Amino acid sequence: MFTAIFGSVEQGIIYAIMALGVYITFRVLDFPDLTVDGSFVTGAATAATMITFGYNPFLATFCALLAGFVAGSITGILHTKARINELLAGILMMIALYSINLRIMGLTTETSVGRPTIPLSNADTVFTKLNDFWSNLSIDAALNNMLSAIGVESVPRTWGILVVMFIVTFAIKFLVDWFLKTEIGLALRATGDNAKMIRSFSANTDAVKIFGLGLSNALVATSGALIAQYSKFADVGMGIGMIVIGLASVIIGEAIFGTKTVVRTTLAVVFGAIVYRIVLALALKIEFLDTGDMKLITAVIVIIALIVPYMVNKYKDKKRRMKRREQLLERVEKEVKGEEPVA
């Protein structure tokens, strides 16, 4: 059980980068961007193709980030310049990226035709380099001995990926926090809240939307590149339903940790991604469920995450109204008895 949860946390902290990208479009920019399902694979395909050709995996991951930025920017251009509906613009780009991703992965073949999968089993990835560095620190043995001392039988092979990805993801989180407080970030938030108002101040909302969508999909593609290297393969279908996973992470995080400030909200998104992966792993431990039910489980998790906060708020409002009513009745009774002057 511990190993399963540990693996879920590892994946969750990588998917959290994607969730931060989804947060920028859906919460900050108020843009229902479905490009995510395609740009996630674009990042994976770009990184896997470059790694196959022998490029440095860190360079490959950075190029995946740039590819995602381009994909998101095109969605923004379709919406702002071609005046295509925001939902339709995302769908069109998602569909186009399916063929583009096949072509990118097809570059690893002699004929350059579409290729649906690229294995990275024996390739040198970001995580193999991190493991090589981490193994020289001799930290795994100390941590695993501590776990064994408290009765944990199955210990992880290495803590390097988890520790390093926590550092990387939180670095990205703090950069997002900082960016949203800059002049451009404030313009981005204002555009999401009220585009007409911000235009009245001579702000270029089209450029802001294009940049926001590019930034969002850059984070999504980076997550896709890292997941491909973590899973040791890139597949053209690995992005299906990714937007739902991102939304689930955002909604779960907001429901559990709250949204009072930007810093708190981005922190909620990161931990929401981790909680989602843990819940998913625990759900798959149920005997009658298997990996083919992951999408159904995701949908159920999102539904619960949406309904529970609503029901809790409704219950709190009901209690608040009842309390006010009781106080009013108590005051009226005192006024009738002459204990308080009638207003």
Secondary structure, DSSP 8 states (H G I E B T S, - for coil): -HHHHHHHHHHHHHHHHHHHHHHIIIIIS----TTHHHHHHHHHHHHHHHHHTT--HHHHHHHHHHHHHHHHHHHHHHHHTS---HHHHHHHHHHHHHHHHHHHHHTTSSS----SEEE-TTS--HHHHHHHHHHTTT-HHHHHHHHHHTT--S--S-SHHHHHHHHHHHHHHHHHHHHHTSHHHHHHHHHHH-HHHHHHTT--HHHHHHHHHHHHHHHHHHHHHHHHHHHTEEETTTTTTHHHHHHHHHHHHHHHH--SSHHHHHHHHHHHHHHHHHHHHHHTTSTT--GGGHHHHHHHHHHHHHHHHHHHHHHHHHHHHHHHHHHHHHHHHHHHTTSS---
